[in-house]
Amino acid sequence: MKDLALIVDDDQSVRTMLYKIVTSNDIDAEVASSGEEALQMIKEKKYDIMLLDINMHGMDGFDVIREVRNADNPLPIMVVSGRKEDYDTLYGLDLGADDYITKPFNPVTLGAKAKALIRRSRSSSSDAASNELIAGPFKYNTSTLRLYKSGEEIFLSSKESSIMKLFMDNVGRIFAKDMIYSMVWGDAIIDENAIMVYINRLRQKIEDDPSNPKYIQTVRGLGYKFVL
């Protein structure tokens, strides 16, 4: 069975050109003329790669990337764009695109990049389970540093993310404040106020009732522990 690509561009001539390049590389292809259409197609079918333009009417490519990644969809995304600015490249990759090629491009190069991206995605997906911590309703992806509760993403700061990973790695273990500070901040000089602030922030985000925490519990005189 051939791999399947989704080509997203609001310019029909570009869609036709990309379709020819992709299919000549033994990859089946379908096309979408807008970001909104592409998102609907992704919901209805599994694709092996998406070739995505950035500068489109309506929803632009950056918004499409953001929506796909917010849905925790690992679909490989290659941005194919006429915008050559370094900022656009970095911003697209930062949002979650996997590769980037600018127009005009060499058809052979685009085909090779698409195949390589599909292979790389298949290889990494086979190891996906090892990149996940699961504890009760929580799932933490150690590759993307994203936390989910009952399938809904909870957005964390860098320090909040580190504390949550520490807790999920050690369910039921009591951590003194100096231990948390040393392991997360990497500093032997403890700032108890900083720890309290971050613990409170985490509770606000993950607890059903932050004033009566179920998961991050205070152990009086000792520290904190994460329980399920």
C-alpha positions in Angstrom: 0.0 0.0 0.0 1.4 3.4 -1.0 2.0 6.3 1.4 -0.6 9.0 1.2 0.2 12.8 1.1 -2.1 15.7 1.7 -1.2 18.8 -0.4 -2.5 22.1 1.0 -2.2 25.2 -1.1 -4.8 27.8 -2.3 -3.0 28.1 -5.7 -4.4 25.5 -8.1 -1.3 25.6 -10.3 0.9 24.9 -7.3 -1.3 22.1 -6.1 -1.1 20.5 -9.6 2.7 20.8 -9.6 3.1 19.3 -6.2 0.6 16.5 -7.0 2.7 15.5 -10.0 6.0 15.6 -8.0 4.6 13.6 -5.2 2.9 10.9 -7.3 6.0 10.6 -9.5 7.8 9.6 -6.3 5.4 6.6 -5.8 3.3 8.5 -3.1 -0.4 8.8 -3.5 -1.8 12.3 -3.0 -4.9 14.2 -2.2 -5.3 18.0 -2.3 -7.0 20.7 -0.2 -7.4 24.4 -1.3 -7.5 25.9 2.2 -6.4 25.3 5.8 -10.0 24.7 6.9 -10.5 22.0 4.3 -7.2 20.3 5.2 -8.1 20.1 8.9 -11.4 18.5 8.0 -9.7 16.0 5.8 -7.2 15.1 8.5 -10.1 14.3 10.8 -11.6 11.9 8.3 -8.5 10.1 7.0 -4.9 9.2 8.1 -2.2 10.7 6.0 1.5 9.9 6.0 2.7 13.5 5.3 1.3 16.9 4.7 2.8 19.4 2.3 1.6 22.8 3.5 1.8 26.3 2.1 2.0 29.2 4.6 0.6 32.2 2.8 -3.0 31.2 2.2 -6.3 33.1 2.3 -8.3 32.5 5.4 -6.5 30.2 7.8 -2.7 30.4 7.0 -0.2 27.6 7.3 1.0 28.6 10.7 -2.6 28.3 12.1 -2.9 24.8 10.5 0.3 23.6 12.1 -0.9 25.0 15.5 -4.3 23.2 15.2 -2.7 19.9 14.2 -0.2 19.9 17.0 -2.8 21.1 19.6 -4.8 18.0 18.7 -1.7 15.9 19.5 -1.6 14.7 15.9 1.9 13.5 15.0 1.3 13.9 11.2 4.6 14.8 9.5 4.4 18.4 8.2 6.6 19.8 5.4 6.1 23.5 4.8 6.4 24.4 1.1 6.4 28.2 0.9 7.5 31.2 -1.1 8.4 33.0 2.1 12.1 32.8 2.5 12.6 34.8 5.7 14.5 33.0 8.4 11.9 34.1 10.9 9.2 32.2 9.0 11.3 29.1 8.8 12.1 29.1 12.5 8.5 30.0 13.5 7.1 27.2 11.4 9.5 24.7 12.9 8.9 26.0 16.4 5.1 25.5 16.0 5.7 21.9 15.1 6.5 21.6 11.4 9.1 18.9 10.7 10.8 20.3 7.6 10.8 23.3 5.3 11.4 24.0 1.6 11.0 27.3 -0.2 9.8 28.0 -3.7 11.2 27.6 -6.3 12.4 24.2 -5.4 14.1 21.3 -7.1 11.4 18.5 -7.6 14.0 15.8 -6.9 14.9 17.5 -3.6 11.3 17.8 -2.6 10.6 14.2 -3.4 13.6 13.0 -1.4 12.8 15.2 1.5 9.2 13.9 1.6 10.3 10.3 1.6 12.9 10.8 4.2 10.4 12.6 6.5 7.9 9.7 6.2 10.6 7.2 7.0 11.8 9.2 10.0 8.3 9.5 11.3 7.7 5.8 11.0 10.9 5.1 12.9 10.1 7.5 15.7 6.5 6.4 16.1 7.6 2.9 16.8 9.4 4.3 19.9 6.5 6.6 20.9 5.3 4.5 23.8 8.7 4.8 25.5 8.3 8.6 25.3 5.2 8.7 27.4 4.7 8.8 31.2 1.2 7.8 32.2 -0.2 8.2 35.7 -3.9 8.1 36.4 -5.6 10.6 34.1 -2.3 12.2 33.2 -0.1 11.6 30.2 3.3 13.4 29.8 5.2 13.2 26.6 8.9 13.4 27.4 9.8 14.3 23.8 7.4 17.2 23.3 7.2 18.1 27.1 3.4 18.3 26.8 1.0 17.3 29.6 -2.5 15.9 29.1 -5.2 15.2 31.5 -8.0 13.0 30.3 -6.9 13.8 26.7 -7.0 17.6 27.2 -3.7 19.4 27.0 -2.6 21.4 30.0 -0.1 24.1 29.1 2.9 24.3 31.4 5.9 26.6 31.8 9.3 25.1 31.7 9.6 24.8 35.5 6.1 23.5 35.9 6.8 20.9 33.3 10.0 19.8 35.1 8.2 19.5 38.5 5.3 17.5 36.9 7.7 15.1 35.3 9.5 14.6 38.6 6.2 13.8 40.3 4.9 11.5 37.6 8.2 9.6 37.7 7.8 9.1 41.4 4.2 8.6 42.3 3.7 8.4 46.0 7.2 9.5 46.9 7.6 12.4 49.3 9.9 15.2 48.1 11.3 17.7 50.5 11.4 21.3 49.2 15.2 21.3 49.0 15.1 18.1 46.9 12.6 19.7 44.5 14.7 22.8 44.3 17.9 20.9 43.7 16.4 18.6 41.0 14.5 21.3 39.1 16.5 24.5 39.6 19.9 22.8 40.0 20.8 25.0 42.9 21.7 24.0 46.4 20.5 27.3 47.8 16.8 26.7 48.3 14.1 29.4 47.6 11.0 28.0 49.4 8.8 30.8 48.1 9.6 29.9 44.5 8.6 26.3 45.2 5.4 27.3 46.8 4.5 29.6 43.9 5.1 26.8 41.3 3.3 24.2 43.3 0.3 26.5 43.6 0.4 27.2 39.8 0.5 23.5 39.1 -2.5 22.9 41.4 -4.4 25.6 39.6 -3.9 23.8 36.3 -4.2 20.1 37.2 -6.6 19.9 40.2 -10.3 19.8 40.0 -10.4 21.8 43.2 -7.1 23.6 43.8 -8.2 24.6 47.3 -8.5 20.9 48.2 -5.8 19.2 46.1 -6.2 15.6 45.3 -3.0 14.9 43.3 -0.3 17.2 44.7 -0.6 16.8 48.4 1.3 18.6 51.1 3.0 16.4 53.7 3.2 18.6 56.7 6.8 19.1 57.9 8.2 17.0 55.0 7.3 18.4 51.6 5.0 17.3 48.8 3.9 14.1 47.1 2.0 13.2 44.0 -0.8 10.6 44.5 -3.5 9.2 42.4 
